[in-house]
C-alpha cells in the first residue's frame, strides 16, 4: 500500500502527499545519536506507559509520548476496539477529546457512541505494524460503523469490522453515509484541539456540497488515501509541550476545490509518467532517528 501511494503521488504530482504526511525535521539529541536499534521493536514491546509527566515528544511520524493515559476499554459512550493491539493509549488531552466526541456521537440518531480504533502504543513511537504516524499520542482513528451496542466482548471487538463509506474508489460516498457521519465529523473538526482530520476524498466533497452556514471547519477535513472505514483525528501539540512539533496548519480556505481535484483524478487519472523514478523503500526508523528524549521515555519506569 505504501508503494502504491508513493507511486500515485509521483504520477499525480500531488503537493498534498508531502504536506499531509511528511515528518518535520526534529532536533536529535546526542544521547541516541549512534543508536541503531530498530525503534518499532523497542516501543512495540512496551506494555504500559511511562511514569513521567505527560508530554508529546517530536513529530506525529517521528516521536514518542511520555506519561500516556489509557482510554478505558469501555465507557458509557465508547468502546476501544482490537484490544490485543494495546493501542488505546494517548496523551490525556487526546483521551479527553475522544470521550467528548463520543458523548456528542451518542446524541445522534442510530449512534450509541463511538467505536475507537488505534490511538497510540503505551509509549508511542513507531508501531510494529500499520501506521506511520500515531507516534506522539495525538492521533486517533474513529470507526465509521455506528455502534448499536456498547457491550461487545473482547472477542467480538477482535472480529467485528467497520464498514466502508466509499464507492468508485473513493470518489463518492455510498448509501451507508449519513447526515450523522457528517455531524460527527463537523463536531470533531470544530474542536479547537484538533489540527486536522483525514478522510477519503468523496466524503470531503460530500460535506462541501451539503455544508451550510459557517464553513470554516471544512478546512481541517483533509482528503487522503484509504480512510473510508474510519476517519483519523490529529490533535495540535498540547500547550507547554516544548518538545512537540506541530504539523503546518492547513492552507487557507475550505479546501473544497482541492478535494474535488482528488475526485477528478480518481475518475480520470492522468497517464503515468514513464520517467518517474520508482519509489524507494522506506527505511526503518532507528532510535537515532527519534528525538533524544525518546530514549528516556523508553527507559523510564
C-alpha positions in Angstrom: 0.0 0.0 0.0 2.8 2.4 0.9 4.4 1.7 -2.5 1.1 2.3 -4.3 0.6 5.6 -2.5 4.1 6.7 -3.4 3.7 5.8 -7.0 0.4 7.7 -7.2 1.9 10.7 -5.6 4.7 10.8 -8.1 2.3 10.2 -11.0 -0.2 12.9 -10.0 2.3 15.4 -8.6 0.2 16.0 -5.5 1.7 18.5 -3.3 -0.6 17.3 -0.5 1.3 14.0 -0.5 4.2 15.8 1.1 2.3 18.4 3.2 0.0 15.9 4.8 2.3 13.1 5.7 6.0 14.1 5.8 7.6 14.2 9.2 9.0 17.6 10.1 12.7 18.0 11.0 13.3 17.0 14.6 16.1 18.1 16.8 18.1 15.0 17.6 19.9 14.9 21.0 23.3 13.4 21.4 22.5 10.5 23.8 20.9 8.4 21.0 22.9 9.7 18.0 24.6 6.3 17.3 21.7 4.1 18.5 20.9 1.8 15.5 18.3 -0.3 17.2 15.0 -0.5 15.3 12.6 1.8 17.2 9.4 -0.1 16.4 10.7 -3.3 18.0 11.5 -1.5 21.2 8.4 0.7 21.5 6.1 -2.1 20.3 7.3 -4.3 23.2 6.4 -1.8 26.0 3.2 -2.9 27.8 2.4 0.2 29.8 3.0 4.0 29.7 5.9 5.7 31.4 5.7 7.1 34.9 6.5 10.6 33.7 4.8 13.9 33.2 2.5 13.7 30.2 4.3 15.0 27.1 4.1 14.6 23.4 7.7 14.4 22.0 8.7 15.0 18.4 6.5 14.8 15.3 3.5 12.7 14.6 5.5 10.4 12.4 8.8 10.6 14.3 8.4 10.8 18.0 7.1 9.2 21.2 5.0 10.0 24.2 5.7 10.3 27.9 3.1 9.8 30.7 0.4 8.4 28.4 -3.1 7.8 29.7 -5.1 4.7 28.7 -8.6 5.1 27.2 -10.7 2.7 29.3 -11.7 -0.3 27.3 -15.4 0.5 27.7 -17.2 3.7 28.7 -20.7 5.0 28.7 -20.4 6.2 25.2 -17.5 4.4 23.7 -15.6 1.1 23.3 -12.0 0.6 22.3 -11.5 -1.9 19.6 -8.9 -4.5 18.8 -7.7 -4.6 22.4 -5.0 -7.2 21.5 -3.0 -4.4 19.8 -2.7 -2.4 23.1 -3.1 0.8 21.1 -5.7 2.6 23.3 -3.1 4.9 24.8 -2.6 8.6 24.2 -1.9 11.9 25.7 -4.6 12.9 28.3 -5.8 15.6 26.0 -6.5 13.0 23.3 -8.3 10.7 25.7 -10.5 13.6 26.8 -11.2 14.6 23.2 -12.3 11.1 22.3 -14.6 10.9 25.3 -16.1 14.3 24.5 -16.7 13.4 20.8 -18.2 10.1 21.9 -20.7 11.9 24.1 -21.7 14.1 21.1 -22.0 11.0 18.9 -24.4 9.4 21.4 -26.8 12.3 20.7 -27.1 11.3 17.0 -29.9 9.1 15.9 -28.8 5.5 15.5 -25.5 6.0 17.4 -24.9 4.8 20.9 -21.5 6.5 20.9 -18.2 5.6 19.1 -16.1 2.6 18.3 -12.5 3.8 18.8 -9.7 2.2 16.7 -6.0 2.8 17.0 -4.7 5.6 19.1 -1.0 5.0 20.1 1.2 2.5 21.8 1.8 2.9 25.5 4.9 5.0 24.9 4.1 6.0 21.4 6.9 5.6 18.9 6.8 3.7 15.6 4.4 0.8 15.5 5.2 -2.8 14.8 2.5 -2.8 12.1 0.4 -0.3 10.3 0.6 3.4 10.8 3.4 5.7 10.0 2.1 8.3 12.4 0.2 7.8 15.7 3.6 8.2 17.5 3.1 11.1 19.9 -0.3 10.2 21.4 -2.1 12.9 19.4 -3.8 10.7 16.8 -6.9 8.6 17.0 -8.9 6.5 14.5 -12.7 6.6 14.8 -14.7 3.9 13.1 -17.4 4.7 10.6 -19.6 1.9 12.0 -22.4 3.4 14.1 -22.4 1.5 17.4 -25.7 -0.2 18.1 -24.4 -1.6 21.4 -21.5 -0.9 23.8 -21.3 -4.2 25.5 -19.1 -6.0 22.9 -16.9 -8.7 24.4 -13.2 -8.8 23.9 -13.6 -11.5 21.2 -16.3 -9.5 19.4 -14.0 -6.5 19.3 -11.3 -8.6 17.6 -13.6 -9.9 15.0 -16.2 -7.2 14.2 -15.3 -4.9 11.3 -16.1 -1.4 10.5 -18.0 -0.5 7.2 -16.8 1.3 4.2 -18.3 4.6 3.2 -16.9 4.8 -0.3 -17.8 4.0 -3.8 -16.0 4.5 -7.2 -12.6 4.0 -5.4 -13.3 6.9 -3.0 -14.7 9.4 -5.5 -18.1 9.3 -3.8 -19.8 8.2 -0.7 -22.1 5.1 -0.7 -25.5 4.5 0.7 -24.0 3.9 4.2 -23.0 7.5 4.5 -25.5 9.5 6.7 -26.0 13.0 8.0 -24.9 11.7 11.3 -21.4 10.9 9.9 -21.2 14.5 8.7 -22.4 15.9 12.0 -19.8 13.9 14.0 -17.0 14.9 11.6 -18.1 18.5 11.8 -18.2 18.4 15.7 -14.6 16.9 15.6 -13.3 19.5 13.2 -14.9 22.4 15.1 -13.0 21.4 18.3 -10.0 23.8 18.8 -7.9 20.9 20.0 -8.0 19.4 16.5 -5.3 20.1 13.9 -6.8 18.1 11.0 -8.9 15.1 10.1 -8.1 12.7 7.3 -11.0 11.1 5.4 -11.4 9.7 1.8 -11.9 12.4 -0.9 -15.5 11.6 -1.7 -16.6 12.3 1.9 -14.9 15.7 1.9 -16.6 16.6 -1.3 -20.0 15.4 0.0 -19.6 17.6 3.1 -18.5 20.5 0.9 -21.7 20.1 -1.1 -24.0 19.9 1.9 -22.5 22.3 4.4 -24.4 25.5 5.2 -23.6 28.5 7.4 -20.1 28.6 8.8 -17.8 26.5 6.6 -14.6 27.2 8.4 -14.5 23.7 10.0 -14.1 22.2 6.5 -10.5 23.4 6.3 -9.4 20.8 8.8 -11.0 18.0 6.8 -8.3 16.7 4.6 -8.7 14.2 1.7 -6.3 11.2 1.9 -6.0 7.7 0.6 -7.9 5.0 2.4 -9.8 6.4 5.5 -13.2 5.1 4.3 -13.6 2.6 7.2 -12.5 5.2 9.7 -11.6 8.8 10.0 -8.3 9.9 11.5 -8.2 12.8 14.0 -5.0 14.6 14.7 -4.7 17.0 17.6 -2.4 20.0 18.0 0.5 19.9 20.3 -0.7 20.5 23.8 0.3 23.8 25.4 3.6 23.6 27.2 4.9 20.6 25.3 8.1 22.3 24.1 9.5 19.1 22.5 6.3 18.5 20.4 6.4 19.5 16.7 3.1 20.6 15.2 2.3 20.0 11.6 1.9 23.1 9.4 -1.7 24.3 9.5 -4.0 23.5 6.6 -3.9 26.0 3.7 -6.4 29.0 3.9 -9.9 28.4 2.6 -12.3 25.5 2.9 -10.2 23.1 0.8 -13.2 22.0 -1.3 -11.5 22.8 -4.6 -8.5 20.6 -3.7 -10.8 17.8 -2.6 -12.7 18.0 -5.9 -9.3 17.8 -7.7 -8.7 14.5 -5.9 -12.0 13.2 -7.0 -11.4 14.3 -10.6 -8.1 12.5 -10.7 -9.7 9.3 -9.3 -12.3 9.3 -12.0 -9.9 10.4 -14.8 -6.4 9.5 -13.7 -3.6 11.1 -15.8 -1.3 8.8 -17.7 1.7 7.6 -15.6 5.0 9.4 -16.1 7.3 6.9 -17.8 10.3 8.8 -16.5 9.2 8.8 -12.9 11.7 7.0 -10.7 10.5 4.0 -8.7 9.6 4.8 -5.1 12.3 4.0 -2.7 11.6 1.5 0.1 11.1 3.3 3.4 13.9 2.7 5.8 13.1 1.5 9.3 13.3 4.3 12.0 16.1 3.6 14.4 16.4 5.2 17.9 18.9 7.6 16.4 16.1 8.9 14.1 13.9 9.9 17.1 14.3 12.8 19.4 16.8 12.2 22.2 14.0 12.4 24.9 12.5 9.2 23.5 15.4 7.2 24.9 14.4 8.4 28.4 10.8 7.6 27.7 11.8 4.1 26.7 13.9 3.5 29.7 11.6 5.1 32.3 9.7 3.1 34.8 
